Amino acid sequence: MTFAAKPQRPGFTLIELLIVISLATLLIALSLSGLQDSMLSQRLTGEALQLSATIQRARQYATRDNRPVILRLLNSTDPADPASPPAWRGWQLLQRLADGTPRALEEAHFMEAPLLMHADPAFTTLFGILPAQTAAPAQDPPLGTLGTAYSYVQATVHPDGSNNLPRDPANPLWSITLHLPTRTAKPGTPGPNYRTLLLDPFNTRVEVYD
């Protein structure tokens, strides 16, 4: 009895295997990069919502205590990385005592790197109208390991819900923009990943946009 020989199935050559491995590696790298971008985007949204909630609490504290509340935006090094350059990365609520000394209502909150507030007044318009001040050891509360090595701008929220921000018909809402700094951002833009809070100077209401 004669058996027909089974046809030989050609195998992969070494070059083909290397191409498949290279493509698989590339796809994995792209997938991980997209996952990281998605996680940073979610963190950015979370920080914007947290700042919005902080501003709303400022109104609540002011009404509850019938005393103005101070919202400070903080410029400092990263508390987790003392070698990092100063940047706008945090905020805090305070209230002035009878002697005028500010006391903290809440601990300062700092965004984790690489998230920052946009320093350009075109995107964070509060930086264009509020003067930057340097913390003074005898006057301003220390911020953990930073001590008083920080600067800030501040706005005051009154017990009736209003604030001390200018009421400008040309700029009916003032902005704070949080962003993910990137080298690919085009000049004159906040970059591809950002969240903007719009603050009403009449009633301190705030809305978050992206």
N, CA, C and O of each residue as an XYZ file, in Angstrom:
840
protein
N       0.864     -1.189      0.000
C       0.000      0.000      0.000
C       0.897      1.235      0.000
O       1.885      1.314      0.730
N       0.532      2.162     -0.816
C       1.331      3.387     -0.951
C       0.607      4.552     -0.279
O      -0.571      4.797     -0.536
N       1.328      5.264      0.581
C       0.753      6.442      1.264
C       1.277      7.705      0.626
O       2.460      7.840      0.314
N       0.337      8.638      0.443
C       0.757      9.926     -0.130
C       1.466     10.753      0.934
O       1.012     10.845      2.075
N       2.532     11.325      0.560
C       3.282     12.162      1.516
C       2.504     13.423      1.837
O       1.968     14.078      0.942
N       2.442     13.767      3.142
C       1.757     14.990      3.559
C       2.559     16.200      3.125
O       3.783     16.226      3.252
N       1.862     17.201      2.611
C       2.609     18.402      2.187
C       3.261     19.092      3.372
O       2.664     19.199      4.443
N       4.439     19.541      3.186
C       5.171     20.242      4.238
C       4.658     21.672      4.377
O       4.587     22.410      3.394
N       4.293     22.070      5.630
C       3.858     23.443      5.878
C       5.079     24.306      6.144
O       5.869     24.026      7.046
N       5.222     25.344      5.361
C       6.407     26.184      5.568
C       6.357     26.873      6.924
O       5.288     27.343      7.314
N       7.443     26.955      7.650
C       7.503     27.641      8.942
C       7.886     29.101      8.772
O       8.157     29.567      7.665
N       7.902     29.814      9.898
C       8.293     31.219      9.886
C       9.811     31.325      9.801
O      10.545     30.576     10.445
N      10.242     32.246      9.013
C      11.679     32.507      8.980
C      12.043     33.397     10.173
O      11.172     33.994     10.806
N      13.326     33.473     10.463
C      13.803     34.292     11.585
C      13.424     35.755     11.386
O      13.055     36.441     12.339
N      13.517     36.229     10.153
C      13.179     37.635      9.876
C      11.700     37.888     10.145
O      11.342     38.917     10.718
N      10.835     36.954      9.734
C       9.396     37.113      9.964
C       9.084     37.139     11.463
O       8.257     37.926     11.922
N       9.757     36.266     12.215
C       9.546     36.249     13.664
C       9.973     37.572     14.305
O       9.294     38.094     15.189
N      11.096     38.098     13.850
C      11.566     39.371     14.391
C      10.594     40.498     14.073
O      10.374     41.382     14.901
N      10.007     40.472     12.868
C       9.034     41.498     12.489
C       7.794     41.414     13.378
O       7.281     42.434     13.837
N       7.318     40.189     13.617
C       6.133     39.998     14.473
C       6.407     40.491     15.891
O       5.579     41.173     16.494
N       7.586     40.135     16.416
C       7.938     40.571     17.776
C       8.034     42.084     17.853
O       7.587     42.685     18.830
N       8.617     42.709     16.825
C       8.753     44.172     16.809
C       7.387     44.849     16.779
O       7.160     45.830     17.487
N       6.479     44.324     15.960
C       5.136     44.902     15.878
C       4.389     44.741     17.193
O       3.696     45.658     17.634
N       4.529     43.572     17.824
C       3.860     43.340     19.110
C       4.397     44.302     20.170
O       3.633     44.843     20.969
N       5.715     44.510     20.173
C       6.323     45.432     21.135
C       5.825     46.854     20.922
O       5.546     47.572     21.882
N       5.714     47.253     19.666
C       5.230     48.595     19.346
C       3.790     48.789     19.801
O       3.447     49.826     20.369
N       2.946     47.784     19.550
C       1.544     47.873     19.944
C       1.403     47.962     21.463
O       0.573     48.715     21.972
N       2.216     47.193     22.182
C       2.180     47.245     23.648
C       2.608     48.618     24.146
O       1.996     49.170     25.061
N       3.667     49.171     23.541
C       4.151     50.493     23.953
C       3.093     51.567     23.709
O       2.878     52.441     24.548
N       2.437     51.492     22.553
C       1.384     52.465     22.245
C       0.204     52.324     23.199
O      -0.397     53.319     23.603
N      -0.121     51.096     23.554
C      -1.224     50.852     24.474
C      -0.914     51.412     25.862
O      -1.772     52.037     26.486
N       0.311     51.188     26.347
C       0.709     51.701     27.660
C       0.734     53.225     27.667
O       0.335     53.851     28.648
N       1.210     53.829     26.556
C       1.239     55.287     26.465
C      -0.172     55.863     26.510
O      -0.420     56.863     27.183
N      -1.095     55.226     25.788
C      -2.478     55.689     25.807
C      -3.111     55.540     27.173
O      -3.896     56.390     27.595
N      -2.770     54.451     27.875
C      -3.290     54.240     29.224
C      -2.777     55.308     30.179
O      -3.530     55.821     31.007
N      -1.493     55.643     30.065
C      -0.917     56.681     30.919
C      -1.568     58.034     30.652
O      -1.882     58.769     31.588
N      -1.772     58.367     29.371
C      -2.428     59.631     29.035
C      -3.846     59.681     29.601
O      -4.287     60.719     30.094
N      -4.553     58.560     29.529
C      -5.915     58.499     30.049
C      -5.927     58.706     31.561
O      -6.796     59.404     32.084
N      -4.972     58.104     32.264
C      -4.900     58.249     33.712
C      -4.584     59.685     34.106
O      -5.157     60.204     35.064
N      -3.672     60.338     33.372
C      -3.346     61.735     33.665
C      -4.542     62.639     33.399
O      -4.788     63.592     34.137
N      -5.279     62.332     32.340
C      -6.472     63.117     32.028
C      -7.513     62.991     33.138
O      -8.158     63.975     33.500
N      -7.677     61.797     33.672
C      -8.615     61.591     34.771
C      -8.155     62.327     36.023
O      -8.972     62.899     36.745
N      -6.851     62.314     36.283
C      -6.322     63.053     37.431
C      -6.557     64.547     37.265
O      -6.888     65.237     38.230
N      -6.389     65.048     36.047
C      -6.597     66.469     35.784
C      -8.053     66.850     36.063
O      -8.321     67.883     36.677
N      -8.982     66.023     35.617
C     -10.393     66.276     35.894
C     -10.665     66.242     37.390
O     -11.393     67.085     37.913
N     -10.083     65.273     38.075
C     -10.272     65.169     39.522
C      -9.763     66.391     40.270
O     -10.409     66.863     41.206
N      -8.597     66.910     39.857
C      -8.040     68.091     40.518
C      -8.908     69.329     40.250
O      -9.109     70.154     41.142
N      -9.416     69.454     39.028
C     -10.289     70.592     38.711
C     -11.552     70.549     39.553
O     -12.000     71.580     40.055
N     -12.131     69.365     39.712
C     -13.331     69.230     40.533
C     -13.017     69.499     42.000
O     -13.846     70.052     42.724
N     -11.829     69.112     42.436
C     -11.452     69.361     43.834
C     -11.268     70.851     44.096
O     -11.685     71.346     45.143
N     -10.648     71.573     43.163
C     -10.497     73.015     43.324
C     -11.873     73.692     43.296
O     -12.124     74.621     44.064
N     -12.751     73.231     42.421
C     -14.104     73.778     42.380
C     -14.813     73.582     43.718
O     -15.471     74.496     44.214
N     -14.679     72.397     44.298
C     -15.306     72.122     45.594
C     -14.703     72.996     46.692
O     -15.409     73.430     47.602
N     -13.395     73.253     46.606
C     -12.738     74.120     47.598
C     -13.303     75.532     47.535
O     -13.548     76.151     48.570
N     -13.509     76.038     46.333
C     -14.068     77.386     46.184
C     -15.492     77.432     46.733
O     -15.881     78.420     47.356
N     -16.266     76.380     46.510
C     -17.617     76.338     47.058
C     -17.599     76.282     48.589
O     -18.460     76.871     49.242
N     -16.633     75.585     49.152
C     -16.523     75.548     50.624
C     -16.146     76.911     51.171
O     -16.550     77.270     52.277
N     -15.370     77.683     50.401
C     -15.025     79.033     50.838
C     -16.294     79.851     51.055
O     -16.402     80.576     52.044
N     -17.248     79.740     50.145
C     -18.531     80.442     50.296
C     -19.267     79.945     51.540
O     -19.840     80.737     52.289
N     -19.248     78.630     51.754
C     -19.951     78.057     52.905
C     -19.327     78.506     54.227
O     -20.045     78.859     55.162
N     -17.986     78.494     54.309
C     -17.313     78.947     55.532
C     -17.627     80.415     55.815
O     -17.914     80.795     56.950
N     -17.567     81.234     54.761
C     -17.796     82.666     54.940
C     -19.206     82.931     55.455
O     -19.412     83.773     56.330
N     -20.172     82.203     54.903
C     -21.565     82.370     55.344
C     -21.762     81.835     56.757
O     -22.430     82.468     57.575
N     -21.194     80.692     57.041
C     -21.362     80.061     58.355
C     -20.782     80.913     59.474
O     -21.413     81.101     60.514
N     -19.567     81.430     59.251
C     -18.872     82.171     60.303
C     -19.115     83.676     60.233
O     -18.687     84.427     61.109
N     -19.814     84.109     59.168
C     -20.041     85.546     58.950
C     -18.712     86.308     58.975
O     -18.583     87.372     59.581
N     -17.751     85.723     58.298
C     -16.415     86.315     58.256
C     -15.794     85.985     56.903
O     -15.959     84.867     56.415
N     -15.080     86.931     56.283
C     -14.486     86.662     54.968
C     -13.517     85.479     54.998
O     -12.852     85.222     56.001
N     -13.457     84.779     53.885
C     -12.543     83.646     53.722
C     -11.592     83.961     52.572
O     -11.993     84.531     51.557
N     -10.345     83.588     52.744
C      -9.309     83.855     51.745
C      -9.020     82.577     50.956
O      -8.763     81.521     51.534
N      -9.066     82.690     49.642
C      -8.636     81.604     48.754
C      -7.267     81.965     48.220
O      -7.102     82.990     47.558
N      -6.286     81.130     48.503
C      -4.931     81.361     48.007
C      -4.563     80.312     46.966
O      -4.807     79.120     47.152
N      -3.970     80.778     45.864
C      -3.323     79.904     44.891
C      -1.832     79.965     45.171
O      -1.262     81.051     45.287
N      -1.194     78.800     45.279
C       0.159     78.703     45.818
C       1.204     78.384     44.753
O       1.004     77.525     43.893
N       2.313     79.095     44.836
C       3.462     78.870     43.959
C       4.611     78.377     44.823
O       5.050     79.078     45.735
N       5.098     77.177     44.542
C       6.173     76.610     45.369
C       6.849     75.473     44.625
O       6.430     75.087     43.534
N       7.896     74.947     45.230
C       8.464     73.701     44.743
C       7.488     72.574     45.065
O       6.566     72.754     45.861
N       7.689     71.435     44.457
C       6.869     70.266     44.745
C       7.256     69.738     46.128
O       8.420     69.394     46.337
N       6.310     69.662     47.087
C       6.671     69.143     48.419
C       7.293     67.755     48.369
O       8.059     67.386     49.260
N       6.968     66.981     47.331
C       7.541     65.639     47.202
C       8.893     65.648     46.506
O       9.570     64.621     46.458
N       9.299     66.800     45.963
C      10.564     66.904     45.229
C      11.153     68.297     45.461
O      10.938     69.201     44.654
N      11.892     68.475     46.554
C      12.431     69.801     46.888
C      13.323     70.401     45.798
O      13.540     71.613     45.781
N      13.840     69.571     44.891
C      14.717     70.079     43.830
C      13.935     70.598     42.627
O      14.527     71.142     41.695
N      12.628     70.439     42.636
C      11.817     70.881     41.498
C      11.723     72.404     41.469
O      11.840     73.046     42.513
N      11.514     72.990     40.295
C      11.385     74.448     40.210
C      10.038     74.913     40.768
O       9.063     74.164     40.713
N       9.968     76.131     41.301
C       8.678     76.648     41.780
C       7.675     76.744     40.639
O       8.029     77.071     39.506
N       6.429     76.456     40.953
C       5.350     76.531     39.964
C       4.029     76.655     40.708
O       3.944     76.383     41.905
N       3.000     77.071     39.975
C       1.665     77.185     40.568
C       1.058     75.791     40.630
O       0.643     75.243     39.608
N       1.008     75.224     41.820
C       0.617     73.824     41.946
C      -0.334     73.545     43.114
O      -0.704     72.388     43.316
N      -0.749     74.561     43.896
C      -1.574     74.258     45.063
C      -2.536     75.368     45.422
O      -2.554     76.426     44.793
N      -3.345     75.108     46.456
C      -4.294     76.109     46.950
C      -4.631     75.842     48.415
O      -4.390     74.755     48.939
N      -5.194     76.861     49.059
C      -5.526     76.747     50.483
C      -6.589     77.786     50.847
O      -6.652     78.863     50.254
N      -7.424     77.441     51.835
C      -8.404     78.366     52.385
C      -7.939     78.845     53.757
O      -7.452     78.065     54.575
N      -8.105     80.161     53.987
C      -7.701     80.751     55.268
C      -8.767     81.744     55.725
O      -9.648     82.136     54.961
N      -8.658     82.140     56.998
C      -9.523     83.159     57.567
C      -8.664     84.052     58.449
O      -7.757     83.566     59.125
N      -8.938     85.341     58.449
C      -8.160     86.254     59.278
C      -8.714     86.304     60.693
O      -9.924     86.383     60.904
N      -7.801     86.255     61.657
C      -8.189     86.406     63.053
C      -8.436     87.885     63.352
O      -8.252     88.743     62.489
N      -8.853     88.167     64.576
C      -9.165     89.546     64.944
C      -7.965     90.469     64.788
O      -8.124     91.656     64.501
N      -6.750     89.921     64.979
C      -5.547     90.747     64.855
C      -5.049     90.847     63.416
O      -4.004     91.443     63.158
N      -5.802     90.260     62.476
C      -5.423     90.329     61.070
C      -4.550     89.187     60.598
O      -4.274     89.083     59.403
N      -4.107     88.327     61.503
C      -3.251     87.200     61.125
C      -4.087     86.112     60.447
O      -5.120     85.721     60.990
N      -3.678     85.616     59.290
C      -4.442     84.550     58.630
C      -4.203     83.196     59.295
O      -3.071     82.852     59.633
N      -5.270     82.442     59.478
C      -5.139     81.071     59.988
C      -5.738     80.127     58.956
O      -6.700     80.468     58.269
N      -5.167     78.958     58.859
C      -5.613     77.988     57.854
C      -6.934     77.354     58.267
O      -7.081     76.896     59.401
N      -7.884     77.327     57.357
C      -9.129     76.589     57.569
C      -8.978     75.137     57.139
O      -9.625     74.247     57.693
N      -8.134     74.906     56.165
C      -7.856     73.567     55.663
C      -6.378     73.463     55.341
O      -5.710     74.474     55.125
N      -5.872     72.254     55.311
C      -4.491     72.053     54.887
C      -4.340     72.420     53.415
O      -5.264     72.250     52.620
N      -3.175     72.919     53.074
C      -2.910     73.239     51.673
C      -2.952     71.960     50.836
O      -2.500     70.901     51.270
N      -3.494     72.082     49.651
C      -3.543     70.947     48.719
C      -2.601     71.225     47.559
O      -2.622     72.310     46.977
N      -1.773     70.239     47.226
C      -0.842     70.363     46.105
C      -1.119     69.253     45.100
O      -1.268     68.086     45.463
N      -1.186     69.641     43.834
C      -1.351     68.641     42.778
C      -0.052     67.861     42.602
O       1.042     68.414     42.720
N      -0.189     66.580     42.320
C       0.987     65.766     42.048
C       1.527     66.093     40.656
O       0.768     66.365     39.726
N       2.862     66.061     40.536
C       3.499     66.272     39.230
C       2.985     65.214     38.257
O       2.740     64.073     38.648
N       2.823     65.590     36.997
C       3.269     66.834     36.358
C       2.177     67.907     36.243
O       2.363     68.878     35.510
N       1.049     67.762     36.941
C      -0.057     68.706     36.801
C       0.272     70.045     37.446
O       0.872     70.100     38.519
N      -0.131     71.131     36.776
C       0.133     72.487     37.264
C      -1.023     73.403     36.888
O      -1.846     73.072     36.034
N      -1.071     74.569     37.545
C      -1.915     75.649     37.052
C      -1.154     76.373     35.950
O       0.062     76.544     36.034
N      -1.872     76.793     34.923
C      -1.218     77.491     33.819
C      -0.813     78.879     34.290
O      -1.651     79.651     34.757
N       0.475     79.196     34.167
C       0.989     80.470     34.676
C       0.691     81.651     33.766
O       0.824     82.801     34.187
N       0.294     81.392     32.537
C       0.020     82.469     31.580
C      -1.309     83.147     31.928
O      -2.341     82.476     31.967
N      -1.309     84.474     32.185
C      -2.566     85.175     32.507
C      -3.613     85.096     31.410
O      -4.784     85.390     31.650
N      -3.208     84.705     30.211
C      -4.196     84.539     29.146
C      -5.113     83.350     29.441
O      -6.246     83.305     28.964
N      -4.619     82.384     30.234
C      -5.400     81.185     30.540
C      -5.827     81.126     32.004
O      -6.898     80.601     32.311
N      -5.011     81.655     32.907
C      -5.420     81.834     34.299
C      -5.478     83.335     34.521
O      -4.499     83.949     34.947
N      -6.635     83.921     34.229
C      -6.732     85.383     34.234
C      -6.578     85.968     35.638
O      -6.285     87.155     35.780
N      -6.771     85.148     36.679
C      -6.554     85.648     38.038
C      -5.111     86.115     38.234
O      -4.853     87.028     39.018
N      -4.169     85.488     37.521
C      -2.765     85.892     37.649
C      -2.513     87.262     37.027
O      -1.491     87.894     37.293
N      -3.437     87.708     36.209
C      -3.272     89.025     35.597
C      -3.864     90.148     36.421
O      -3.585     91.317     36.154
N      -4.685     89.820     37.428
C      -5.349     90.872     38.216
C      -4.996     90.839     39.698
O      -5.187     91.831     40.401
N      -4.479     89.700     40.183
C      -4.133     89.584     41.603
C      -2.624     89.667     41.768
O      -1.903     88.926     41.099
N      -2.119     90.542     42.633
C      -0.668     90.666     42.793
C      -0.079     89.467     43.525
O      -0.641     88.983     44.508
N       1.056     89.001     43.032
C       1.760     87.900     43.701
C       2.449     88.429     44.952
O       3.040     89.508     44.938
N       2.367     87.658     46.035
C       2.971     88.044     47.303
C       3.852     86.909     47.811
O       3.575     85.734     47.568
N       4.913     87.276     48.519
C       5.815     86.284     49.106
C       5.434     86.049     50.552
O       5.231     86.998     51.310
N       5.336     84.780     50.938
C       4.953     84.458     52.307
C       5.969     85.023     53.296
O       7.177     84.962     53.070
N       5.458     85.570     54.392
C       6.308     86.151     55.443
C       6.248     85.259     56.676
O       5.154     84.936     57.138
N       7.396     84.848     57.224
C       7.405     83.927     58.379
C       6.582     84.418     59.561
O       5.965     83.609     60.255
N       6.559     85.730     59.807
C       5.847     86.241     60.979
C       4.358     86.436     60.718
O       3.608     86.786     61.629
N       3.932     86.211     59.483
C       2.550     86.529     59.145
C       1.789     85.366     58.531
O       0.618     85.156     58.849
N       2.432     84.616     57.663
C       1.738     83.560     56.928
C       2.017     82.187     57.532
O       3.127     81.931     58.001
N       1.024     81.304     57.526
C       1.221     79.969     58.111
C       2.195     79.124     57.301
O       2.172     79.170     56.071
N       3.053     78.350     57.971
C       3.966     77.455     57.244
C       3.197     76.311     56.608
O       2.149     75.896     57.104
N       3.731     75.806     55.502
C       3.097     74.719     54.768
C       3.971     73.471     54.841
O       4.729     73.186     53.913
N       3.868     72.742     55.920
C       4.609     71.496     56.065
C       6.103     71.685     55.874
O       6.704     72.589     56.454
N       6.701     70.820     55.050
C       8.141     70.872     54.822
C       8.567     72.117     54.050
O       9.746     72.471     54.050
N       7.612     72.789     53.388
C       7.951     74.007     52.658
C       8.203     75.181     53.599
O       8.895     76.133     53.238
N       7.646     75.115     54.794
C       7.737     76.271     55.680
C       7.008     77.448     55.054
O       5.855     77.329     54.638
N       7.687     78.576     54.991
C       7.104     79.749     54.317
C       7.837     80.045     53.003
O       7.837     81.180     52.527
N       8.453     79.023     52.429
C       9.148     79.194     51.145
C       8.145     79.031     50.002
O       8.213     78.081     49.223
N       7.225     79.974     49.926
C       6.234     79.936     48.850
C       5.726     81.344     48.600
O       5.938     82.248     49.408
N       5.057     81.517     47.478
C       4.388     82.775     47.178
C       2.943     82.458     46.810
O       2.567     81.294     46.674
N       2.145     83.496     46.653
C       0.720     83.243     46.430
C       0.028     84.466     45.838
O       0.538     85.585     45.903
N      -1.132     84.226     45.267
C      -2.110     85.273     44.989
C      -3.346     84.885     45.784
O      -3.559     83.705     46.064
N      -4.163     85.867     46.148
C      -5.318     85.529     46.960
C      -6.530     86.382     46.602
O      -6.414     87.538     46.197
N      -7.681     85.770     46.767
C      -8.958     86.456     46.592
C      -9.756     86.259     47.877
O      -9.573     85.269     48.586
N     -10.636     87.205     48.167
C     -11.433     87.158     49.387
C     -12.899     86.904     49.059
O     -13.488     87.581     48.217
N     -13.474     85.920     49.737
C     -14.899     85.598     49.579
C     -15.643     86.159     50.788
O     -15.277     85.868     51.926
N     -16.679     86.959     50.554
C     -17.419     87.630     51.616
C     -18.592     86.772     52.093
O     -19.024     85.858     51.390
N     -19.110     87.071     53.298
C     -20.217     86.270     53.847
C     -21.469     86.232     52.973
O     -22.243     85.278     53.056
N     -21.682     87.251     52.134
C     -22.865     87.243     51.263
C     -22.633     86.479     49.964
O     -23.497     86.466     49.088
N     -21.456     85.837     49.836
C     -21.152     85.042     48.657
C     -20.416     85.788     47.575
O     -19.926     85.175     46.627
N     -20.324     87.107     47.694
C     -19.574     87.886     46.706
C     -18.080     87.778     46.999
O     -17.675     87.097     47.941
N     -17.267     88.447     46.193
C     -15.820     88.402     46.393
C     -15.207     89.728     45.958
O     -15.909     90.629     45.498
N     -13.906     89.831     46.107
C     -13.230     91.096     45.795
C     -12.649     91.143     44.390
O     -11.858     92.035     44.083
N     -13.027     90.198     43.527
C     -12.516     90.209     42.163
C     -13.173     91.342     41.370
O     -14.350     91.639     41.576
N     -12.421     91.973     40.467
C     -12.996     93.058     39.660
C     -14.182     92.570     38.832
O     -14.200     91.437     38.351
N     -15.165     93.444     38.677
C     -16.336     93.132     37.851
C     -16.190     93.908     36.558
O     -16.545     95.082     36.457
N     -15.657     93.207     35.581
C     -15.306     93.829     34.313
C     -16.241     93.329     33.217
O     -16.251     92.134     32.923
N     -17.028     94.217     32.606
C     -17.931     93.759     31.533
C     -17.196     93.055     30.397
O     -17.759     92.190     29.726
N     -15.940     93.429     30.186
C     -15.163     92.789     29.119
C     -14.737     91.375     29.507
O     -14.490     90.538     28.639
N     -14.649     91.108     30.830
C     -14.284     89.783     31.329
C     -15.252     89.418     32.448
O     -14.895     89.513     33.623
N     -16.469     89.002     32.108
C     -17.470     88.749     33.142
C     -17.141     87.586     34.059
O     -17.667     87.509     35.169
N     -16.274     86.673     33.613
C     -15.862     85.533     34.425
C     -14.338     85.465     34.449
O     -13.686     85.700     33.432
N     -13.776     85.145     35.610
C     -12.325     84.997     35.741
C     -11.977     83.514     35.719
O     -12.763     82.678     36.163
N     -10.798     83.195     35.201
C     -10.462     81.790     34.954
C      -9.244     81.320     35.734
O      -8.343     82.090     36.066
N      -9.256     80.006     36.013
C      -8.094     79.274     36.538
C      -7.964     78.036     35.661
O      -8.894     77.232     35.588
N      -6.835     77.872     35.001
C      -6.651     76.738     34.093
C      -5.610     75.775     34.657
O      -4.478     76.163     34.949
N      -6.009     74.524     34.804
C      -5.092     73.450     35.182
C      -4.707     72.707     33.906
O      -5.543     72.477     33.032
N      -3.441     72.337     33.810
C      -3.031     71.673     32.563
C      -1.910     70.678     32.811
O      -1.301     70.618     33.879
N      -1.676     69.911     31.773
C      -0.573     68.954     31.740
C       0.497     69.543     30.845
O       0.366     69.477     29.623
N       1.556     70.119     31.405
C       2.573     70.762     30.560
C       3.150     69.784     29.545
O       3.432     68.629     29.862
N       3.318     70.265     28.330
C       3.873     69.433     27.268
C       4.651     70.297     26.291
O       4.292     71.446     26.032
N       5.709     69.734     25.759
C       6.528     70.466     24.801
C       5.827     70.641     23.461
O       6.231     71.469     22.645
N       4.778     69.859     23.240
C       4.105     69.920     21.942
C       3.008     70.980     21.903
O       2.355     71.161     20.876
N       2.804     71.681     23.018
C       1.748     72.705     23.039
C       2.103     73.835     22.072
O       3.233     74.323     22.065
N       1.139     74.240     21.267
C       1.358     75.325     20.337
C       1.350     76.653     21.076
O       0.601     76.814     22.039
N       2.177     77.619     20.640
C       2.179     78.938     21.284
C       0.774     79.546     21.269
O       0.055     79.475     20.272
N       0.411     80.141     22.399
C      -0.898     80.772     22.480
C      -2.034     79.821     22.790
O      -3.200     80.209     22.720
N      -1.712     78.559     23.138
C      -2.734     77.579     23.510
C      -2.361     76.964     24.858
O      -1.185     76.956     25.222
N      -3.349     76.443     25.612
C      -3.040     75.816     26.905
C      -2.513     74.400     26.779
O      -2.227     73.754     27.787
N      -2.380     73.903     25.547
C      -1.934     72.528     25.357
C      -3.122     71.618     25.090
O      -4.269     72.054     25.185
N      -2.864     70.370     24.761
C      -3.945     69.458     24.378
C      -4.766     68.941     25.557
O      -5.876     68.447     25.355
N      -4.251     69.041     26.776
C      -4.947     68.458     27.927
C      -5.030     69.498     29.036
O      -4.025     69.801     29.680
N      -6.218     70.043     29.262
C      -6.384     71.080     30.275
C      -7.829     71.105     30.772
O      -8.727     70.561     30.129
N      -8.041     71.746     31.927
C      -9.377     71.983     32.466
C      -9.397     73.435     32.957
O      -8.456     73.885     33.610
N     -10.461     74.155     32.645
C     -10.578     75.555     33.033
C     -11.763     75.747     33.972
O     -12.870     75.287     33.695
N     -11.518     76.430     35.082
C     -12.571     76.804     36.005
C     -12.922     78.266     35.750
O     -12.034     79.117     35.719
N     -14.196     78.564     35.569
C     -14.663     79.927     35.365
C     -15.357     80.394     36.636
O     -16.306     79.770     37.109
N     -14.863     81.514     37.183
C     -15.292     82.015     38.487
C     -16.073     83.308     38.319
O     -15.598     84.257     37.696
N     -17.267     83.335     38.878
C     -18.134     84.510     38.768
C     -17.767     85.522     39.858
O     -17.805     85.176     41.038
N     -17.413     86.762     39.497
C     -17.017     87.749     40.506
C     -18.199     88.277     41.329
O     -17.988     88.948     42.339
N     -19.408     87.991     40.922
C     -20.581     88.472     41.659
C     -20.953     87.551     42.809
O     -21.234     88.014     43.915
N     -20.956     86.237     42.550
C     -21.454     85.307     43.564
C     -20.506     84.137     43.869
O     -20.863     83.229     44.619
N     -19.310     84.159     43.291
C     -18.273     83.138     43.514
C     -18.732     81.757     43.044
O     -18.189     80.748     43.494
N     -19.700     81.696     42.167
C     -20.057     80.407     41.567
C     -18.959     80.010     40.600
O     -18.325     80.862     39.977
N     -18.739     78.702     40.479
C     -17.658     78.229     39.622
C     -18.144     77.069     38.767
O     -18.922     76.232     39.225
N     -17.685     77.024     37.530
C     -17.989     75.919     36.628
C     -16.690     75.421     36.003
O     -15.749     76.188     35.795
N     -16.657     74.129     35.708
C     -15.462     73.494     35.149
C     -15.709     73.154     33.686
O     -16.738     72.577     33.336
N     -14.748     73.519     32.835
C     -14.842     73.241     31.400
C     -13.545     72.584     30.928
O     -12.486     72.783     31.521
N     -13.644     71.793     29.846
C     -12.431     71.245     29.220
C     -12.529     71.394     27.723
O     -11.614     70.997     27.002
